[in-house]
């Protein structure tokens, strides 16, 4: 079942396509063309008929366009298309494999059908969240620079340490945002591979020529394994239900130079760069140019001679 959040998002997409100016202009042009024709025939019924036809075409065009634009990013649309194709192939396989004496198999298709809708809702939410993160954090911004020379003022050094702490917290919060998206993608992949494995096992069981009335311990074990995997997917997706933040996130250790006003400043760290998803931040307390090792060495030599 589609969640209320996704249903409202679909309604907004439909009305945006329905009220698109290009479609309205075409609708009005068609009516203007039909207006003199209806007057020439001497009957307004033709104009009403033309209006009904134009409105039906307008609604159908808006509906098709809204369906194609439900996913904002193609990566999530591709994942859902893969899940849907596996689910449809699985249903075709269940029609060919009639095992009325296996209770687990009778329940499994309904379980998979409900889980497929859960994955659809999760992928739609992940798609919306990813677009929001992309609009907010995908903009090229001026990154904090690294000072060429070590500041001699203790307050300036402490301020740079606070700035480095903020960069570390930014990375932690960004990873928490992306964790839910990555888990949703992983669960969709597990769903596809589980159905692939189950479908080929069903095909092998159907083609071995066994008596349909015979129960198969091997097939029952495959069903039990598939149910366990699908239950794990469902449980993991429940953690992401209607939440932009995952309820369980990886514990990130504190930075070695976390700011504490009760402790004196520590020496600059040796690590030169933070690396996270293409975001490279120079360590603001590792003074000097980290990209130029020779220049940094010369700078240290100059300081040693002073």
Phi, psi and omega per residue, in radians:
X1 nan 2.350 -3.126
X2 -1.280 2.337 -3.112
X3 -1.218 2.822 -3.125
X4 -1.118 -0.643 3.134
X5 -1.086 -0.782 -3.124
X6 -1.242 -0.628 3.125
X7 -1.092 -0.739 3.104
X8 -1.148 -0.645 3.088
X9 -1.121 -0.681 3.098
X10 -1.130 -0.679 3.108
X11 -1.114 -0.714 3.115
X12 -1.116 -0.688 3.119
X13 -1.136 -0.730 -3.125
X14 -1.111 -0.833 -3.108
X15 -1.179 -0.532 3.062
X16 -1.150 -0.684 3.098
X17 -1.290 -0.616 -3.137
X18 -1.151 -0.654 -3.113
X19 -1.629 0.221 3.102
X20 -1.094 2.339 -3.013
X21 -1.075 -0.640 -3.110
X22 -1.108 -0.699 3.124
X23 -1.206 -0.710 3.135
X24 -1.115 -0.695 3.121
X25 -1.107 -0.763 3.109
X26 -1.105 -0.681 3.112
X27 -1.076 -0.786 -3.141
X28 -1.209 -0.647 3.106
X29 -1.098 -0.700 3.118
X30 -1.103 -0.715 3.120
X31 -1.181 -0.641 3.101
X32 -1.143 -0.613 3.092
X33 -1.202 -0.679 -3.108
X34 -1.339 -0.349 -3.094
X35 -1.046 -0.930 3.133
X36 -1.159 -0.510 3.114
X37 -1.147 -0.749 3.126
X38 -1.154 -0.652 3.100
X39 -1.167 -0.657 3.133
X40 -1.150 -0.601 3.124
X41 -1.413 -0.194 3.077
X42 1.274 0.428 -3.134
X43 -2.487 2.148 3.099
X44 -1.273 -0.168 3.137
X45 -1.107 -0.569 3.125
X46 -1.154 -0.628 3.106
X47 -1.186 -0.697 3.070
X48 -1.124 -0.663 3.095
X49 -1.127 -0.749 3.113
X50 -1.116 -0.676 3.107
X51 -1.100 -0.744 3.124
X52 -1.120 -0.736 3.125
X53 -1.130 -0.773 -3.137
X54 -1.118 -0.695 3.132
X55 -1.158 -0.697 3.116
X56 -1.113 -0.747 3.104
X57 -1.125 -0.692 3.134
X58 -1.096 -0.784 3.126
X59 -1.124 -0.770 -3.126
X60 -1.134 -0.706 3.114
X61 -1.136 -0.726 3.114
X62 -1.151 -0.668 3.139
X63 -1.140 -0.789 3.135
X64 -1.121 -0.716 3.122
X65 -1.150 -0.669 3.118
X66 -1.161 -0.658 3.111
X67 -1.095 -0.691 -3.117
X68 -1.304 -0.250 -3.084
X69 -1.958 0.290 3.127
X70 -1.180 -0.633 3.050
X71 -1.650 2.290 -3.129
X72 -1.410 -0.760 -3.088
X73 -1.856 2.409 -3.052
X74 -1.178 -0.439 -3.109
X75 -1.105 -0.686 3.124
X76 -1.362 -0.581 3.057
X77 -1.112 -0.703 3.110
X78 -1.131 -0.722 3.108
X79 -1.088 -0.770 -3.134
X80 -1.175 -0.677 3.094
X81 -1.064 -0.673 3.079
X82 -1.147 -0.748 3.108
X83 -1.121 -0.736 -3.127
X84 -1.152 -0.702 3.137
X85 -1.126 -0.706 3.105
X86 -1.145 -0.700 -3.128
X87 -1.148 -0.746 3.109
X88 -1.125 -0.698 3.094
X89 -1.148 -0.637 3.103
X90 -1.128 -0.733 3.122
X91 -1.125 -0.642 3.067
X92 -1.110 -0.666 3.116
X93 -1.183 -0.621 3.132
X94 -1.202 -0.504 3.097
X95 -1.193 -0.560 -3.138
X96 -1.466 -0.358 -3.134
X97 -1.898 1.820 -3.103
X98 -1.836 1.859 -3.122
X99 -2.161 1.357 -3.076
X100 -1.172 -0.338 -3.068
X101 -1.598 0.018 -3.140
X102 -1.885 1.823 -3.075
X103 -1.141 -0.646 -3.129
X104 -1.085 -0.651 -3.114
X105 -1.247 -0.524 3.094
X106 -1.183 -0.591 -3.119
X107 -1.464 -0.456 -3.026
X108 -1.083 -0.767 3.134
X109 -1.021 -0.687 3.106
X110 -1.168 -0.657 3.095
X111 -1.090 -0.769 -3.127
X112 -1.183 -0.651 3.129
X113 -1.109 -0.783 3.104
X114 -1.153 -0.645 3.132
X115 -1.209 -0.595 3.098
X116 -1.070 -0.714 3.101
X117 -1.193 -0.612 3.081
X118 -1.115 -0.725 3.111
X119 -1.148 -0.662 3.111
X120 -1.069 -0.812 3.118
X121 -1.081 -0.717 -3.129
X122 -1.160 -0.696 3.116
X123 -1.158 -0.662 3.100
X124 -1.130 -0.748 3.116
X125 -1.137 -0.727 3.112
X126 -1.109 -0.631 3.113
X127 -1.118 -0.775 3.128
X128 -1.145 -0.754 -3.141
X129 -1.132 -0.727 3.141
X130 -1.100 -0.663 3.123
X131 -1.164 -0.675 3.104
X132 -1.144 -0.738 3.103
X133 -1.128 -0.692 -3.131
X134 -1.132 -0.716 3.131
X135 -1.193 -0.573 -3.106
X136 -1.475 -0.783 -3.013
X137 -1.891 -0.082 3.135
X138 -1.501 0.015 -3.138
X139 -1.433 2.376 3.076
X140 -1.223 2.054 3.121
X141 -2.090 2.749 3.080
X142 -1.238 2.100 -3.131
X143 -1.473 2.616 3.107
X144 -1.048 2.298 -3.125
X145 -1.492 2.854 3.100
X146 -1.726 2.229 -3.136
X147 -1.110 2.432 -3.123
X148 -1.194 -0.602 -3.106
X149 -2.164 2.546 -3.116
X150 -1.150 2.164 3.111
X151 -1.199 2.461 -3.132
X152 -1.566 -0.274 -3.126
X153 -1.362 2.172 -3.137
X154 -1.049 -0.639 3.130
X155 -1.161 -0.661 3.089
X156 -1.120 -0.715 3.103
X157 -1.081 -0.739 3.139
X158 -1.168 -0.638 3.096
X159 -1.124 -0.670 3.082
X160 -1.143 -0.617 3.098
X161 -1.167 -0.676 3.085
X162 -1.123 -0.704 3.102
X163 -1.092 -0.679 3.107
X164 -1.159 -0.656 3.078
X165 -1.076 -0.718 3.112
X166 -1.099 -0.660 3.097
X167 -1.114 -0.693 3.097
X168 -1.135 -0.697 3.092
X169 -1.171 -0.629 3.079
X170 -1.053 -0.787 3.134
X171 -1.093 -0.711 3.139
X172 -1.102 -0.800 3.141
X173 -1.157 -0.663 3.118
X174 -1.122 -0.725 3.118
X175 -1.142 -0.605 3.094
X176 -1.145 -0.691 3.094
X177 -1.101 -0.773 -3.080
X178 -1.331 -0.308 -3.092
X179 -1.091 -0.771 3.128
X180 -1.105 -0.668 3.120
X181 -1.147 -0.791 -3.117
X182 -1.146 -0.643 3.122
X183 -1.184 -0.678 3.098
X184 -1.085 -0.761 3.100
X185 -1.088 -0.707 3.139
X186 -1.149 -0.706 3.139
X187 -1.162 -0.648 3.076
X188 -1.115 -0.668 3.108
X189 -1.159 -0.723 3.093
X190 -1.108 -0.682 3.107
X191 -1.047 -0.783 -3.137
X192 -1.132 -0.806 -3.105
X193 -1.195 -0.588 3.091
X194 -1.127 -0.764 3.115
X195 -1.196 -0.604 3.062
X196 -1.066 -0.809 -3.133
X197 -1.130 -0.766 -3.126
X198 -1.177 -0.661 -3.120
X199 -1.144 -0.748 -3.125
X200 -1.254 -0.553 3.046
X201 -1.166 -0.692 3.073
X202 -1.089 -0.723 3.130
X203 -1.116 -0.760 3.112
X204 -1.124 -0.683 3.130
X205 -1.166 -0.587 -3.126
X206 -1.315 -0.516 -3.043
X207 -1.657 -0.051 -3.109
X208 -1.367 -0.192 3.067
X209 1.455 0.420 3.124
X210 -1.382 2.797 3.080
X211 -1.152 2.189 -3.122
X212 -1.035 -0.439 -3.131
X213 -1.379 -0.221 -3.126
X214 -1.411 2.410 3.028
X215 -1.515 2.611 -3.113
X216 -2.125 2.085 3.125
X217 -1.117 -0.629 3.141
X218 -1.145 -0.745 -3.127
X219 -1.189 -0.646 3.092
X220 -1.120 -0.648 3.106
X221 -1.177 -0.620 3.080
X222 -1.119 -0.748 3.114
X223 -1.103 -0.719 3.136
X224 -1.121 -0.707 3.116
X225 -1.143 -0.721 3.129
X226 -1.126 -0.720 3.125
X227 -1.110 -0.664 3.124
X228 -1.134 -0.746 3.129
X229 -1.146 -0.741 -3.137
X230 -1.171 -0.620 3.084
X231 -1.147 -0.646 3.097
X232 -1.130 -0.691 3.096
X233 -1.102 -0.811 -3.097
X234 -1.087 -0.728 -3.139
X235 -1.147 -0.700 3.135
X236 -1.179 -0.652 3.140
X237 -1.256 -0.507 3.091
X238 -1.086 -0.528 3.125
X239 -1.153 -0.433 -3.098
X240 -1.704 0.060 -3.010
X241 -1.140 2.119 3.054
X242 0.946 0.604 3.135
X243 -2.425 2.304 3.083
X244 -1.325 -0.381 -3.123
X245 -1.967 2.366 3.072
X246 -1.176 2.575 -3.113
X247 -1.314 -0.445 3.094
X248 -2.167 2.194 -3.140
X249 -2.231 2.779 3.108
X250 -1.139 2.427 3.126
X251 -1.326 2.122 -3.126
X252 -1.757 2.137 -3.115
X253 -1.123 2.634 3.137
X254 -1.157 2.676 3.107
X255 -1.156 2.566 -3.126
X256 -1.134 -0.381 -3.104
X257 -2.036 0.690 3.104
X258 -1.077 2.434 -3.037
X259 -1.310 2.285 3.066
X260 -2.409 2.015 -3.080
X261 -1.115 -0.300 -3.112
X262 -1.524 -0.138 -3.119
X263 -1.970 2.540 3.128
X264 -1.230 2.797 3.123
X265 -1.060 2.491 3.109
X266 -1.747 2.852 3.099
X267 -1.096 2.730 3.130
X268 -1.049 2.519 3.123
X269 -1.271 2.828 -3.127
X270 -1.496 -0.357 -3.127
X271 -1.220 2.303 -3.013
X272 -1.687 -0.465 -3.021
X273 -2.400 2.539 2.842
X274 -1.691 2.354 3.120
X275 -2.198 2.188 3.134
X276 -2.763 1.892 2.998
X277 0.935 0.795 3.102
X278 1.427 -0.016 3.134
X279 -1.742 1.890 -3.121
X280 -1.847 2.091 3.133
X281 -2.021 2.226 3.034
X282 -1.212 2.408 3.110
X283 -1.143 2.071 -3.025
X284 -1.251 -0.245 3.100
X285 -1.774 -0.054 3.051
X286 -1.677 1.394 -2.951
X287 -1.170 2.519 -3.051
X288 1.987 3.038 -3.128
X289 -1.603 1.860 -3.097
X290 -1.189 -0.336 -3.127
X291 -1.434 -0.168 -3.084
X292 -2.189 1.625 -3.073
X293 -1.167 -0.652 -3.111
X294 -1.172 -0.757 3.114
X295 -1.076 -0.672 3.118
X296 -1.142 -0.698 3.130
X297 -1.123 -0.744 3.114
X298 -1.100 -0.679 3.138
X299 -1.083 -0.719 3.110
X300 -1.145 -0.673 3.114
X301 -1.103 -0.699 3.119
X302 -1.105 -0.741 3.125
X303 -1.109 -0.602 -3.137
X304 -1.182 -0.517 -3.126
X305 -1.447 -0.299 -3.114
X306 -1.358 nan nan
